[in-house]
Amino acid sequence: MPGSQLAAVADRLAGSGEFVDARIASLRRGADDASLASAEKTGLQRRLAGVLIEAGRPAEAVGELRAAGAAGADSLLRDELFAALLHASEWADAAEMEPEPGPWLEVLERRRTPGAAGILAEIERRFGDALDEQELVRLERERGRVAVGGEDSQTR
């Protein structure tokens, strides 16, 4: 199957939890397809990372993104790598990429995953007294969402 069609296959598999591995495999094949344009490959790598994080496999997302060159300062996948690092609890590497609390809060606000409570706790531990008033409000809002909604894998 052409790499350009693998994203559509992955989308069709998205509705069923039992097809997560097939969806990941499809996205991996597309991301590795040398015949695709760079923008298409980047889109597939971005989607692959998201699926891996949502499936509770953020360490795999980190590996995929690093292999794709996401650690480069000019990489279009840099934000995804940062989010994957947070979800994989790789705090030191995440702090090297983003030493300020704003991006950490953005990741927490953007996606609910099994790691949300851990990210919340690390933000409090790492930035605690350094948070400004607006960041404290955002942190409290996320604390309420994690407590009320639990740690599910739904995205917003």
C-alpha positions in Angstrom: 0.0 0.0 0.0 1.4 3.4 -0.9 2.6 5.4 2.1 0.3 8.3 1.2 -2.7 6.0 2.0 -1.4 4.7 5.4 -2.6 7.8 7.3 -6.2 7.1 6.1 -5.9 3.5 7.2 -4.6 4.6 10.6 -7.6 7.0 10.9 -10.0 4.2 10.1 -8.5 2.1 12.9 -8.6 4.9 15.4 -12.1 4.1 16.8 -11.2 0.8 18.2 -8.7 0.2 21.0 -8.0 -3.3 19.8 -6.4 -1.9 16.6 -3.9 0.4 18.3 -0.9 -1.8 17.3 -2.1 -1.9 13.7 -2.6 1.8 13.7 0.9 2.3 15.1 2.4 -0.1 12.5 0.6 1.8 9.7 1.8 5.1 10.8 5.4 3.8 11.3 5.4 2.4 7.7 4.2 5.8 6.4 6.8 7.7 8.4 9.5 5.5 7.0 8.4 5.8 3.4 11.2 7.4 1.5 8.9 8.3 -1.4 6.8 10.7 0.7 7.4 14.4 0.8 9.0 15.8 4.0 5.8 17.5 5.1 3.8 14.3 4.8 6.4 12.3 6.7 6.5 15.0 9.4 2.7 14.8 9.7 2.8 11.0 10.0 5.6 11.2 12.7 3.5 13.8 14.6 0.4 11.5 14.5 2.5 8.5 15.4 3.9 10.2 18.5 0.4 11.2 19.6 -1.0 7.7 19.2 1.9 6.2 21.2 1.4 8.8 24.0 -2.3 8.1 24.1 -1.7 4.4 24.2 0.5 4.8 27.3 3.7 4.3 25.4 5.4 7.7 25.6 9.0 6.2 25.8 8.4 4.7 22.3 7.2 8.1 21.1 10.4 9.7 22.4 12.5 7.1 20.5 10.5 7.6 17.3 10.9 11.3 17.5 14.6 11.3 18.3 15.2 8.9 15.4 13.3 11.4 13.2 15.6 14.3 14.3 13.1 16.1 16.5 15.8 17.2 19.0 17.2 19.7 16.5 16.6 23.3 17.3 14.8 23.9 13.9 12.8 20.6 13.9 9.1 20.8 13.2 8.7 17.9 15.6 10.4 19.6 18.6 7.2 20.4 20.4 6.1 16.8 20.0 9.4 15.5 21.4 9.0 17.8 24.4 5.5 16.6 25.1 6.7 12.9 24.8 9.5 13.6 27.2 7.1 14.9 29.8 4.7 12.0 29.3 7.6 9.6 29.6 8.7 11.3 32.9 12.1 12.2 31.4 12.2 15.4 33.4 15.9 16.3 33.0 15.7 16.1 29.2 12.4 18.0 29.1 13.9 20.7 31.3 16.9 21.0 29.0 14.5 21.7 26.1 12.2 24.0 28.0 13.5 25.4 31.3 10.4 27.7 31.8 7.0 26.5 33.2 4.9 27.9 30.4 5.5 25.1 27.9 5.1 22.4 30.6 1.7 23.8 31.4 0.7 23.9 27.7 1.4 20.2 27.4 -0.6 19.5 30.5 -3.5 21.6 29.2 -3.4 20.1 25.7 -3.6 16.4 26.4 -5.0 14.0 29.0 -3.0 10.9 29.4 -2.0 8.4 32.1 1.0 10.7 32.9 -1.0 13.9 33.6 -0.8 13.6 37.4 3.0 13.0 37.2 3.5 16.0 35.0 1.4 18.1 37.4 3.5 17.0 40.3 6.7 17.7 38.5 5.6 21.2 37.5 4.9 21.9 41.2 8.2 20.4 42.4 10.3 22.0 39.7 8.8 25.4 39.5 6.7 25.8 42.7 7.6 29.2 44.0 8.7 30.5 40.7 5.2 30.3 39.1 3.6 33.7 38.4 0.0 34.4 39.2 -1.3 33.4 35.8 0.7 30.2 35.8 -0.7 29.3 39.3 -4.2 29.8 38.0 -3.5 27.5 35.1 -1.9 24.9 37.4 -4.9 25.0 39.7 -7.3 24.5 36.8 -5.3 21.5 35.6 -5.2 20.1 39.2 -9.0 20.2 39.2 -9.3 18.5 35.8 -6.9 15.7 36.8 -8.7 15.2 40.1 -12.2 15.3 38.6 -11.6 13.5 35.3 -9.0 11.1 36.5 -6.2 10.2 34.2 -7.8 9.1 31.0 -6.4 9.2 27.5 -8.7 11.6 25.9 -7.3 14.6 24.2 -8.7 18.1 24.0 
